[in-house]
Amino acid sequence: MLYRADRVQRPTTTLPIRRIKADDGWCDAIGDRNYNRWVRHPYPASAERLWRADHLYDVVVVLNHNRRPRVQGAGSAIFMHLARPGYRPTEGCVALTRPHLLLVLARMGRSTRIVID
């Protein structure tokens, strides 16, 4: 789980936690050896920036879709993160309001399963 320490306090959770830094990214370049993995900017291939001007990634849970197995082209940077106003659509992520995401984080652990139907 990742968070912006300059914007939010360290969330209460038993998940492994790390501060997002200004050069953090997530590779979305199909064919790149780091596809669907954390990378550092500047990165030579396409990679989303985790340090965003909007607040969507102030609190981020990295879901297992990104980890086991990593499938090239099956979607990258699939996270649980903060929702846009009005719950406008994401690009495949799970989005919650800040109070709800912090509540979920306080109750979840490494073995918690999120099932999306």
Secondary structure, DSSP 8 states (H G I E B T S, - for coil): -EE-TTTS-----SS--EE--TTEEEE--TT-TTTTSEEESS-SS-EEESS-SSSTTSEEEE-GGGTTT--TTS-S--EEEE--GGG---SS-EEE-HHHHHHHHHH--TT------
